[in-house]
Amino acid sequence: MWRLKSCPRCKGDMMIDKDTHGWFGWCLQCGYQHEFSNVVEVWQQAEKGKRIIQSAWK
């Protein structure tokens, strides 16, 4: 899953993925990494991003 312009450090694009330790995200531009506490947090942030993108297209 991609999150465009969502890096707190550089406002770059973040890639969200899952491994054996859980969900995490990393910035493609600066390398910032964030580990999510649970899946709910991942989906809440994804839904928030969808609302922002949808409102920008109106």
PyMOL Python script that loads the backbone (N, CA, C, O; Angstrom):
from pymol import cmd

cmd.read_pdbstr("""\
ATOM      1  N   MET A   1       0.850  -1.157   0.000  1.00  0.00           N
ATOM      2  CA  MET A   1       0.000   0.000   0.000  1.00  0.00           C
ATOM      3  C   MET A   1       0.908   1.236   0.000  1.00  0.00           C
ATOM      4  O   MET A   1       1.908   1.273   0.717  1.00  0.00           O
ATOM      5  N   TRP A   2       0.568   2.220  -0.785  1.00  0.00           N
ATOM      6  CA  TRP A   2       1.315   3.474  -0.857  1.00  0.00           C
ATOM      7  C   TRP A   2       0.575   4.566  -0.110  1.00  0.00           C
ATOM      8  O   TRP A   2      -0.655   4.613  -0.105  1.00  0.00           O
ATOM      9  N   ARG A   3       1.332   5.432   0.512  1.00  0.00           N
ATOM     10  CA  ARG A   3       0.767   6.642   1.119  1.00  0.00           C
ATOM     11  C   ARG A   3       1.576   7.805   0.580  1.00  0.00           C
ATOM     12  O   ARG A   3       2.721   8.018   0.981  1.00  0.00           O
ATOM     13  N   LEU A   4       0.980   8.548  -0.323  1.00  0.00           N
ATOM     14  CA  LEU A   4       1.684   9.636  -0.977  1.00  0.00           C
ATOM     15  C   LEU A   4       1.849  10.827  -0.047  1.00  0.00           C
ATOM     16  O   LEU A   4       0.912  11.214   0.652  1.00  0.00           O
ATOM     17  N   LYS A   5       3.030  11.399  -0.042  1.00  0.00           N
ATOM     18  CA  LYS A   5       3.358  12.613   0.717  1.00  0.00           C
ATOM     19  C   LYS A   5       2.959  12.507   2.187  1.00  0.00           C
ATOM     20  O   LYS A   5       2.392  13.447   2.743  1.00  0.00           O
ATOM     21  N   SER A   6       3.248  11.379   2.815  1.00  0.00           N
ATOM     22  CA  SER A   6       2.825  11.187   4.203  1.00  0.00           C
ATOM     23  C   SER A   6       3.981  11.001   5.178  1.00  0.00           C
ATOM     24  O   SER A   6       3.749  10.716   6.353  1.00  0.00           O
ATOM     25  N   CYS A   7       5.211  11.154   4.720  1.00  0.00           N
ATOM     26  CA  CYS A   7       6.350  11.018   5.623  1.00  0.00           C
ATOM     27  C   CYS A   7       6.410  12.232   6.549  1.00  0.00           C
ATOM     28  O   CYS A   7       6.402  13.366   6.071  1.00  0.00           O
ATOM     29  N   PRO A   8       6.469  12.014   7.870  1.00  0.00           N
ATOM     30  CA  PRO A   8       6.525  13.148   8.793  1.00  0.00           C
ATOM     31  C   PRO A   8       7.852  13.901   8.738  1.00  0.00           C
ATOM     32  O   PRO A   8       7.921  15.057   9.156  1.00  0.00           O
ATOM     33  N   ARG A   9       8.886  13.273   8.237  1.00  0.00           N
ATOM     34  CA  ARG A   9      10.200  13.914   8.190  1.00  0.00           C
ATOM     35  C   ARG A   9      10.380  14.775   6.936  1.00  0.00           C
ATOM     36  O   ARG A   9      10.761  15.941   7.033  1.00  0.00           O
ATOM     37  N   CYS A  10      10.101  14.191   5.742  1.00  0.00           N
ATOM     38  CA  CYS A  10      10.408  14.908   4.496  1.00  0.00           C
ATOM     39  C   CYS A  10       9.192  15.107   3.597  1.00  0.00           C
ATOM     40  O   CYS A  10       9.323  15.687   2.519  1.00  0.00           O
ATOM     41  N   LYS A  11       8.020  14.645   4.009  1.00  0.00           N
ATOM     42  CA  LYS A  11       6.787  14.698   3.210  1.00  0.00           C
ATOM     43  C   LYS A  11       6.890  13.867   1.938  1.00  0.00           C
ATOM     44  O   LYS A  11       6.227  14.160   0.942  1.00  0.00           O
ATOM     45  N   GLY A  12       7.719  12.835   1.974  1.00  0.00           N
ATOM     46  CA  GLY A  12       7.860  11.926   0.835  1.00  0.00           C
ATOM     47  C   GLY A  12       6.795  10.838   0.853  1.00  0.00           C
ATOM     48  O   GLY A  12       5.916  10.824   1.715  1.00  0.00           O
ATOM     49  N   ASP A  13       6.885   9.932  -0.106  1.00  0.00           N
ATOM     50  CA  ASP A  13       5.930   8.836  -0.246  1.00  0.00           C
ATOM     51  C   ASP A  13       6.346   7.658   0.628  1.00  0.00           C
ATOM     52  O   ASP A  13       7.515   7.273   0.655  1.00  0.00           O
ATOM     53  N   MET A  14       5.369   7.088   1.345  1.00  0.00           N
ATOM     54  CA  MET A  14       5.658   5.952   2.216  1.00  0.00           C
ATOM     55  C   MET A  14       5.020   4.683   1.676  1.00  0.00           C
ATOM     56  O   MET A  14       3.913   4.701   1.139  1.00  0.00           O
ATOM     57  N   MET A  15       5.735   3.600   1.828  1.00  0.00           N
ATOM     58  CA  MET A  15       5.257   2.272   1.456  1.00  0.00           C
ATOM     59  C   MET A  15       4.892   1.540   2.736  1.00  0.00           C
ATOM     60  O   MET A  15       5.689   1.490   3.673  1.00  0.00           O
ATOM     61  N   ILE A  16       3.691   0.971   2.785  1.00  0.00           N
ATOM     62  CA  ILE A  16       3.224   0.228   3.947  1.00  0.00           C
ATOM     63  C   ILE A  16       3.286  -1.257   3.602  1.00  0.00           C
ATOM     64  O   ILE A  16       2.833  -1.670   2.535  1.00  0.00           O
ATOM     65  N   ASP A  17       3.846  -2.053   4.504  1.00  0.00           N
ATOM     66  CA  ASP A  17       4.004  -3.482   4.243  1.00  0.00           C
ATOM     67  C   ASP A  17       3.927  -4.254   5.556  1.00  0.00           C
ATOM     68  O   ASP A  17       3.888  -3.661   6.634  1.00  0.00           O
ATOM     69  N   LYS A  18       3.905  -5.565   5.456  1.00  0.00           N
ATOM     70  CA  LYS A  18       3.818  -6.437   6.626  1.00  0.00           C
ATOM     71  C   LYS A  18       4.892  -7.512   6.512  1.00  0.00           C
ATOM     72  O   LYS A  18       5.143  -8.053   5.436  1.00  0.00           O
ATOM     73  N   ASP A  19       5.523  -7.808   7.653  1.00  0.00           N
ATOM     74  CA  ASP A  19       6.461  -8.930   7.701  1.00  0.00           C
ATOM     75  C   ASP A  19       6.115  -9.790   8.917  1.00  0.00           C
ATOM     76  O   ASP A  19       5.026  -9.657   9.475  1.00  0.00           O
ATOM     77  N   THR A  20       7.015 -10.655   9.326  1.00  0.00           N
ATOM     78  CA  THR A  20       6.729 -11.554  10.448  1.00  0.00           C
ATOM     79  C   THR A  20       6.578 -10.828  11.782  1.00  0.00           C
ATOM     80  O   THR A  20       6.020 -11.389  12.725  1.00  0.00           O
ATOM     81  N   HIS A  21       7.061  -9.600  11.876  1.00  0.00           N
ATOM     82  CA  HIS A  21       6.993  -8.835  13.122  1.00  0.00           C
ATOM     83  C   HIS A  21       5.804  -7.889  13.176  1.00  0.00           C
ATOM     84  O   HIS A  21       5.536  -7.308  14.227  1.00  0.00           O
ATOM     85  N   GLY A  22       5.086  -7.720  12.078  1.00  0.00           N
ATOM     86  CA  GLY A  22       3.925  -6.844  12.060  1.00  0.00           C
ATOM     87  C   GLY A  22       3.970  -5.862  10.901  1.00  0.00           C
ATOM     88  O   GLY A  22       4.718  -6.041   9.940  1.00  0.00           O
ATOM     89  N   TRP A  23       3.152  -4.818  11.011  1.00  0.00           N
ATOM     90  CA  TRP A  23       3.031  -3.808   9.960  1.00  0.00           C
ATOM     91  C   TRP A  23       4.054  -2.703  10.171  1.00  0.00           C
ATOM     92  O   TRP A  23       4.362  -2.338  11.305  1.00  0.00           O
ATOM     93  N   PHE A  24       4.574  -2.175   9.076  1.00  0.00           N
ATOM     94  CA  PHE A  24       5.537  -1.083   9.152  1.00  0.00           C
ATOM     95  C   PHE A  24       5.453  -0.248   7.877  1.00  0.00           C
ATOM     96  O   PHE A  24       4.911  -0.685   6.861  1.00  0.00           O
ATOM     97  N   GLY A  25       5.993   0.940   7.954  1.00  0.00           N
ATOM     98  CA  GLY A  25       6.052   1.812   6.792  1.00  0.00           C
ATOM     99  C   GLY A  25       7.436   2.408   6.675  1.00  0.00           C
ATOM    100  O   GLY A  25       8.124   2.610   7.676  1.00  0.00           O
ATOM    101  N   TRP A  26       7.846   2.692   5.436  1.00  0.00           N
ATOM    102  CA  TRP A  26       9.126   3.358   5.243  1.00  0.00           C
ATOM    103  C   TRP A  26       9.015   4.347   4.100  1.00  0.00           C
ATOM    104  O   TRP A  26       8.281   4.135   3.134  1.00  0.00           O
ATOM    105  N   CYS A  27       9.762   5.431   4.233  1.00  0.00           N
ATOM    106  CA  CYS A  27       9.757   6.498   3.239  1.00  0.00           C
ATOM    107  C   CYS A  27      10.721   6.143   2.112  1.00  0.00           C
ATOM    108  O   CYS A  27      11.860   5.742   2.356  1.00  0.00           O
ATOM    109  N   LEU A  28      10.257   6.294   0.895  1.00  0.00           N
ATOM    110  CA  LEU A  28      11.088   5.977  -0.263  1.00  0.00           C
ATOM    111  C   LEU A  28      12.152   7.041  -0.515  1.00  0.00           C
ATOM    112  O   LEU A  28      13.183   6.749  -1.122  1.00  0.00           O
ATOM    113  N   GLN A  29      11.915   8.281  -0.055  1.00  0.00           N
ATOM    114  CA  GLN A  29      12.860   9.359  -0.300  1.00  0.00           C
ATOM    115  C   GLN A  29      13.955   9.452   0.764  1.00  0.00           C
ATOM    116  O   GLN A  29      15.135   9.542   0.423  1.00  0.00           O
ATOM    117  N   CYS A  30      13.581   9.431   2.053  1.00  0.00           N
ATOM    118  CA  CYS A  30      14.587   9.668   3.097  1.00  0.00           C
ATOM    119  C   CYS A  30      14.917   8.434   3.939  1.00  0.00           C
ATOM    120  O   CYS A  30      15.889   8.453   4.693  1.00  0.00           O
ATOM    121  N   GLY A  31      14.127   7.362   3.824  1.00  0.00           N
ATOM    122  CA  GLY A  31      14.415   6.149   4.573  1.00  0.00           C
ATOM    123  C   GLY A  31      13.789   6.079   5.960  1.00  0.00           C
ATOM    124  O   GLY A  31      14.022   5.114   6.688  1.00  0.00           O
ATOM    125  N   TYR A  32      12.999   7.084   6.342  1.00  0.00           N
ATOM    126  CA  TYR A  32      12.321   7.063   7.642  1.00  0.00           C
ATOM    127  C   TYR A  32      11.495   5.786   7.770  1.00  0.00           C
ATOM    128  O   TYR A  32      10.853   5.364   6.808  1.00  0.00           O
ATOM    129  N   GLN A  33      11.509   5.162   8.964  1.00  0.00           N
ATOM    130  CA  GLN A  33      10.741   3.945   9.199  1.00  0.00           C
ATOM    131  C   GLN A  33       9.817   4.130  10.395  1.00  0.00           C
ATOM    132  O   GLN A  33      10.169   4.784  11.377  1.00  0.00           O
ATOM    133  N   HIS A  34       8.636   3.545  10.294  1.00  0.00           N
ATOM    134  CA  HIS A  34       7.645   3.619  11.369  1.00  0.00           C
ATOM    135  C   HIS A  34       7.001   2.250  11.519  1.00  0.00           C
ATOM    136  O   HIS A  34       6.548   1.664  10.536  1.00  0.00           O
ATOM    137  N   GLU A  35       6.959   1.740  12.741  1.00  0.00           N
ATOM    138  CA  GLU A  35       6.318   0.453  13.008  1.00  0.00           C
ATOM    139  C   GLU A  35       4.941   0.721  13.602  1.00  0.00           C
ATOM    140  O   GLU A  35       4.822   1.436  14.596  1.00  0.00           O
ATOM    141  N   PHE A  36       3.911   0.155  13.004  1.00  0.00           N
ATOM    142  CA  PHE A  36       2.547   0.351  13.473  1.00  0.00           C
ATOM    143  C   PHE A  36       2.249  -0.615  14.606  1.00  0.00           C
ATOM    144  O   PHE A  36       2.728  -1.749  14.612  1.00  0.00           O
ATOM    145  N   SER A  37       1.447  -0.154  15.570  1.00  0.00           N
ATOM    146  CA  SER A  37       1.157  -0.985  16.736  1.00  0.00           C
ATOM    147  C   SER A  37       0.176  -2.107  16.406  1.00  0.00           C
ATOM    148  O   SER A  37       0.232  -3.175  17.016  1.00  0.00           O
ATOM    149  N   ASN A  38      -0.720  -1.876  15.447  1.00  0.00           N
ATOM    150  CA  ASN A  38      -1.672  -2.922  15.058  1.00  0.00           C
ATOM    151  C   ASN A  38      -2.256  -2.620  13.680  1.00  0.00           C
ATOM    152  O   ASN A  38      -2.010  -1.554  13.115  1.00  0.00           O
ATOM    153  N   VAL A  39      -3.018  -3.549  13.154  1.00  0.00           N
ATOM    154  CA  VAL A  39      -3.603  -3.403  11.822  1.00  0.00           C
ATOM    155  C   VAL A  39      -4.638  -2.288  11.793  1.00  0.00           C
ATOM    156  O   VAL A  39      -4.788  -1.613  10.774  1.00  0.00           O
ATOM    157  N   VAL A  40      -5.346  -2.087  12.880  1.00  0.00           N
ATOM    158  CA  VAL A  40      -6.363  -1.042  12.933  1.00  0.00           C
ATOM    159  C   VAL A  40      -5.735   0.317  12.653  1.00  0.00           C
ATOM    160  O   VAL A  40      -6.307   1.124  11.922  1.00  0.00           O
ATOM    161  N   GLU A  41      -4.572   0.574  13.222  1.00  0.00           N
ATOM    162  CA  GLU A  41      -3.880   1.841  12.991  1.00  0.00           C
ATOM    163  C   GLU A  41      -3.546   2.018  11.513  1.00  0.00           C
ATOM    164  O   GLU A  41      -3.668   3.122  10.981  1.00  0.00           O
ATOM    165  N   VAL A  42      -3.130   0.957  10.852  1.00  0.00           N
ATOM    166  CA  VAL A  42      -2.806   1.017   9.422  1.00  0.00           C
ATOM    167  C   VAL A  42      -4.047   1.393   8.623  1.00  0.00           C
ATOM    168  O   VAL A  42      -3.993   2.289   7.780  1.00  0.00           O
ATOM    169  N   TRP A  43      -5.164   0.715   8.881  1.00  0.00           N
ATOM    170  CA  TRP A  43      -6.383   0.971   8.116  1.00  0.00           C
ATOM    171  C   TRP A  43      -6.974   2.342   8.428  1.00  0.00           C
ATOM    172  O   TRP A  43      -7.521   2.985   7.532  1.00  0.00           O
ATOM    173  N   GLN A  44      -6.878   2.802   9.661  1.00  0.00           N
ATOM    174  CA  GLN A  44      -7.380   4.133   9.999  1.00  0.00           C
ATOM    175  C   GLN A  44      -6.608   5.197   9.240  1.00  0.00           C
ATOM    176  O   GLN A  44      -7.204   6.138   8.714  1.00  0.00           O
ATOM    177  N   GLN A  45      -5.293   5.061   9.178  1.00  0.00           N
ATOM    178  CA  GLN A  45      -4.490   6.037   8.459  1.00  0.00           C
ATOM    179  C   GLN A  45      -4.751   5.964   6.961  1.00  0.00           C
ATOM    180  O   GLN A  45      -4.736   6.991   6.283  1.00  0.00           O
ATOM    181  N   ALA A  46      -4.990   4.767   6.435  1.00  0.00           N
ATOM    182  CA  ALA A  46      -5.297   4.616   5.012  1.00  0.00           C
ATOM    183  C   ALA A  46      -6.631   5.280   4.683  1.00  0.00           C
ATOM    184  O   ALA A  46      -6.741   5.963   3.665  1.00  0.00           O
ATOM    185  N   GLU A  47      -7.639   5.094   5.521  1.00  0.00           N
ATOM    186  CA  GLU A  47      -8.943   5.711   5.296  1.00  0.00           C
ATOM    187  C   GLU A  47      -8.851   7.227   5.378  1.00  0.00           C
ATOM    188  O   GLU A  47      -9.503   7.930   4.605  1.00  0.00           O
ATOM    189  N   LYS A  48      -8.055   7.734   6.296  1.00  0.00           N
ATOM    190  CA  LYS A  48      -7.858   9.176   6.417  1.00  0.00           C
ATOM    191  C   LYS A  48      -7.247   9.721   5.131  1.00  0.00           C
ATOM    192  O   LYS A  48      -7.658  10.775   4.645  1.00  0.00           O
ATOM    193  N   GLY A  49      -6.284   9.020   4.590  1.00  0.00           N
ATOM    194  CA  GLY A  49      -5.653   9.434   3.340  1.00  0.00           C
ATOM    195  C   GLY A  49      -6.621   9.414   2.174  1.00  0.00           C
ATOM    196  O   GLY A  49      -6.566  10.294   1.316  1.00  0.00           O
ATOM    197  N   LYS A  50      -7.511   8.425   2.122  1.00  0.00           N
ATOM    198  CA  LYS A  50      -8.512   8.348   1.054  1.00  0.00           C
ATOM    199  C   LYS A  50      -9.443   9.543   1.109  1.00  0.00           C
ATOM    200  O   LYS A  50      -9.776  10.120   0.073  1.00  0.00           O
ATOM    201  N   ARG A  51      -9.871   9.926   2.318  1.00  0.00           N
ATOM    202  CA  ARG A  51     -10.771  11.068   2.450  1.00  0.00           C
ATOM    203  C   ARG A  51     -10.093  12.345   1.979  1.00  0.00           C
ATOM    204  O   ARG A  51     -10.727  13.182   1.337  1.00  0.00           O
ATOM    205  N   ILE A  52      -8.819  12.503   2.290  1.00  0.00           N
ATOM    206  CA  ILE A  52      -8.092  13.701   1.871  1.00  0.00           C
ATOM    207  C   ILE A  52      -7.981  13.743   0.357  1.00  0.00           C
ATOM    208  O   ILE A  52      -8.195  14.793  -0.251  1.00  0.00           O
ATOM    209  N   ILE A  53      -7.650  12.622  -0.257  1.00  0.00           N
ATOM    210  CA  ILE A  53      -7.511  12.568  -1.713  1.00  0.00           C
ATOM    211  C   ILE A  53      -8.857  12.802  -2.388  1.00  0.00           C
ATOM    212  O   ILE A  53      -8.933  13.539  -3.371  1.00  0.00           O
ATOM    213  N   GLN A  54      -9.920  12.186  -1.874  1.00  0.00           N
ATOM    214  CA  GLN A  54     -11.237  12.361  -2.473  1.00  0.00           C
ATOM    215  C   GLN A  54     -11.693  13.809  -2.383  1.00  0.00           C
ATOM    216  O   GLN A  54     -12.286  14.325  -3.330  1.00  0.00           O
ATOM    217  N   SER A  55     -11.431  14.472  -1.271  1.00  0.00           N
ATOM    218  CA  SER A  55     -11.847  15.867  -1.133  1.00  0.00           C
ATOM    219  C   SER A  55     -11.041  16.781  -2.044  1.00  0.00           C
ATOM    220  O   SER A  55     -11.537  17.830  -2.455  1.00  0.00           O
ATOM    221  N   ALA A  56      -9.818  16.406  -2.364  1.00  0.00           N
ATOM    222  CA  ALA A  56      -8.995  17.226  -3.257  1.00  0.00           C
ATOM    223  C   ALA A  56      -9.498  17.172  -4.692  1.00  0.00           C
ATOM    224  O   ALA A  56      -9.282  18.116  -5.453  1.00  0.00           O
ATOM    225  N   TRP A  57     -10.161  16.093  -5.076  1.00  0.00           N
ATOM    226  CA  TRP A  57     -10.645  15.937  -6.452  1.00  0.00           C
ATOM    227  C   TRP A  57     -12.011  16.561  -6.663  1.00  0.00           C
ATOM    228  O   TRP A  57     -12.477  16.626  -7.801  1.00  0.00           O
ATOM    229  N   LYS A  58     -12.658  17.014  -5.625  1.00  0.00           N
ATOM    230  CA  LYS A  58     -13.999  17.618  -5.768  1.00  0.00           C
ATOM    231  C   LYS A  58     -13.906  19.060  -6.173  1.00  0.00           C
ATOM    232  O   LYS A  58     -14.930  19.722  -6.339  1.00  0.00           O
TER     233      LYS A  58
END
""", "prot")
cmd.dss("prot")
cmd.show_as("cartoon", "prot")
cmd.util.cbc("prot")
cmd.orient("prot")
